């Protein structure tokens, strides 16, 4: 496998940089960029890579071998020498269509020889948990699914997804990876700490939370946020929920807020909520988040059981970026140190991360985590 990357910051030189990537004859091109960049580059990408699968999405920050950037476009080209890839995409009608859309995606992928799936989806009007559930029902639990939901710089208004047909604001796309020589590993870790009491979910529907302990969920949440409440929903990225089981046990999932409703006092979360469970607020420090990113990289490398050469695809939550501020590059540097010089880093800051738990194949929607997918060939 050969991996080349271009970090586009100036429009007038973008064509030459893309031509350099095209020279390796890529089979798969991954594109992560600011919305204006994606709109400007969609036609050029189709012209430069007519035979390659082209997938990508808008971001809340782009990740590359040089660290984290904004208002840029990171294009990573992969030539697969011993493996192959198949693209599938579908329109997402609305949030309620998430489960069915996941099934439609998976049904387009040939099952014979399928080793793993990368998925990217629009990141606002989507139930990520339902999407993954629909995909897994078709693929089975033995196929790992990784990827993430598109971002829009924490605006939570409109996100965009690129597939080989063009750029769309209502799309889901995935790539199935095939071949016995494919090496695919993953890791996911947070670094957030709980505070305050656990609150019982007393009314919810899928990913919409209406009541905690019998009170409107938005009222409870605003009390905890104090002055931060005036900046909702964006400030909710700083204070996600940890999901607890009906016995108060940690289940390892965090949920970010996508929207709030003053009309009915509800919170819309990025994934499903356990209607019999509990929620507890979380907060984090930069040092803890950097340590979490390092742990995710170590888990992926241990699963790989080889060198770090290949592509390391990093999907980290926009909430982590907001907490770390000017130190956000530190979590990328921590991952790079684990994998070493042989790994090309690419990825984005997202509205939701998709990965199995570490040491497990069952895929889940994560929030506020660093998830890492490493792809190589023997």
Secondary structure as GFF3:
##gff-version 3
##sequence-region A 1 378
A	DSSP	beta_strand	2	8	.	.	.	ID=ss1
A	DSSP	three_ten_helix	11	13	.	.	.	ID=ss2
A	DSSP	alpha_helix	14	22	.	.	.	ID=ss3
A	DSSP	beta_strand	28	33	.	.	.	ID=ss4
A	DSSP	alpha_helix	35	48	.	.	.	ID=ss5
A	DSSP	beta_strand	53	58	.	.	.	ID=ss6
A	DSSP	beta_strand	62	64	.	.	.	ID=ss7
A	DSSP	beta_strand	67	69	.	.	.	ID=ss8
A	DSSP	beta_strand	73	79	.	.	.	ID=ss9
A	DSSP	beta_strand	84	91	.	.	.	ID=ss10
A	DSSP	three_ten_helix	95	97	.	.	.	ID=ss11
A	DSSP	alpha_helix	98	107	.	.	.	ID=ss12
A	DSSP	beta_strand	114	121	.	.	.	ID=ss13
A	DSSP	alpha_helix	128	139	.	.	.	ID=ss14
A	DSSP	beta_strand	144	149	.	.	.	ID=ss15
A	DSSP	beta_strand	161	163	.	.	.	ID=ss16
A	DSSP	beta_strand	166	168	.	.	.	ID=ss17
A	DSSP	beta_strand	171	178	.	.	.	ID=ss18
A	DSSP	beta_strand	182	189	.	.	.	ID=ss19
A	DSSP	beta_strand	193	194	.	.	.	ID=ss20
A	DSSP	beta_strand	199	205	.	.	.	ID=ss21
A	DSSP	beta_strand	208	212	.	.	.	ID=ss22
A	DSSP	beta_strand	215	216	.	.	.	ID=ss23
A	DSSP	alpha_helix	217	225	.	.	.	ID=ss24
A	DSSP	three_ten_helix	226	231	.	.	.	ID=ss25
A	DSSP	three_ten_helix	234	238	.	.	.	ID=ss26
A	DSSP	beta_strand	241	244	.	.	.	ID=ss27
A	DSSP	beta_strand	250	255	.	.	.	ID=ss28
A	DSSP	beta_strand	257	261	.	.	.	ID=ss29
A	DSSP	beta_strand	266	269	.	.	.	ID=ss30
A	DSSP	beta_strand	278	283	.	.	.	ID=ss31
A	DSSP	alpha_helix	286	304	.	.	.	ID=ss32
A	DSSP	beta_strand	310	317	.	.	.	ID=ss33
A	DSSP	alpha_helix	318	324	.	.	.	ID=ss34
A	DSSP	three_ten_helix	325	327	.	.	.	ID=ss35
A	DSSP	alpha_helix	329	339	.	.	.	ID=ss36
A	DSSP	beta_strand	343	350	.	.	.	ID=ss37
A	DSSP	beta_strand	352	356	.	.	.	ID=ss38
A	DSSP	beta_strand	363	366	.	.	.	ID=ss39
A	DSSP	beta_strand	370	377	.	.	.	ID=ss40
###
